[in-house]
Amino acid sequence: MTIGADGRARRAGVIAAGRGNRLTHVSHPLKPLVRVGGRTLIERVLLSLAEACPVEVVIIVNETSLAVKDHVTGSRTWPFAVRWIVETTPSSMHSFLRVVETLAGDGDGGPFLISTVDTIAAPGAFGAFAAASRIPDVDVTLAVTPQIDDEKPLLVRLGPDGTTVEAIGETVRRTAGGQGGPADLQEQGHRAIWATAGYYAVRPSVLREADAARRDGVSALRLFFERLLVRGYRLHAVPVGAGIDVDRPADVRAAETFLKQVGA
């Protein structure tokens, strides 16, 4: 069991409320139930989260995805309690905030380990990140990877200490002068630029921005992270190994190749 800085057992969350329209004809109309290497995406992320030994995992799905709940409940016995949020949210940011609000609802100070449902990581990656992310006074810790080949990566520039986030999102691309995509940034030798890997350690302090972000129409989780940094919140990063973000049919094939390479 992973214990937080305050002596409490760690809890976790999964963002699985997206529709995954680019994957609907791969193997299942619901993205969390798309199979990669014989297992659904939701099973794979829950098995990854299990490496951190959480006592509870909160999963958000939309109102048309109740089959995901049935699948998780009936597929196996999980080594943690599972709590569900069934809500059709307007964006990934809204789903993220609902998960954090639920996890923080009983006064737990976190940090909470939260993952998107489409993250494929090597065995041990989540556990190692959870152990390294218990950083005092940090609002969000991002798992980051040097593998910048996602279609729309959330780019992060780290400071000289190799952990403090100096810039995130479009600010990174603008200040680095990258015009041709992630590969262009790499070719220019920007070694301090990474991409987020799809999982995070989050403290409830970010909820101070929740109402204003909703009111201001922030439309994506990446924009919410940018907002946090601009407003003085502390974002740190923990480098992790390569992984795959499954968004398109080609990503399924890439993920299956990756899993064979890492022996998963």
Sequence and secondary structure as in RCSB ss.txt:
>XXXX:A:sequence
MTIGADGRARRAGVIAAGRGNRLTHVSHPLKPLVRVGGRTLIERVLLSLAEACPVEVVIIVNETSLAVKDHVTGS
RTWPFAVRWIVETTPSSMHSFLRVVETLAGDGDGGPFLISTVDTIAAPGAFGAFAAASRIPDVDVTLAVTPQIDD
EKPLLVRLGPDGTTVEAIGETVRRTAGGQGGPADLQEQGHRAIWATAGYYAVRPSVLREADAARRDGVSALRLFF
ERLLVRGYRLHAVPVGAGIDVDRPADVRAAETFLKQVGA
>XXXX:A:secstr
  B TTS B  EEEE     GGGTTTS SSGGG EETTEEHHHHHHHHHHTT  SEEEEEE TT HHHHHHHHHH
   SSEEEEEE   SSHHHHHHHHHHHHGGG     EEEEETTEEE TTHHHHHHHH   TT SEEEEEES   S
SS  EEEE TTSSBEEEETHHHHHHHT  S HHHHHHTT TTEEEEEEEEEE GGGGGGHHHHHHTT  SHHHHH
HHHHHTT  EEEEE   EEE  SHHHHHHHHHHHHHTT 
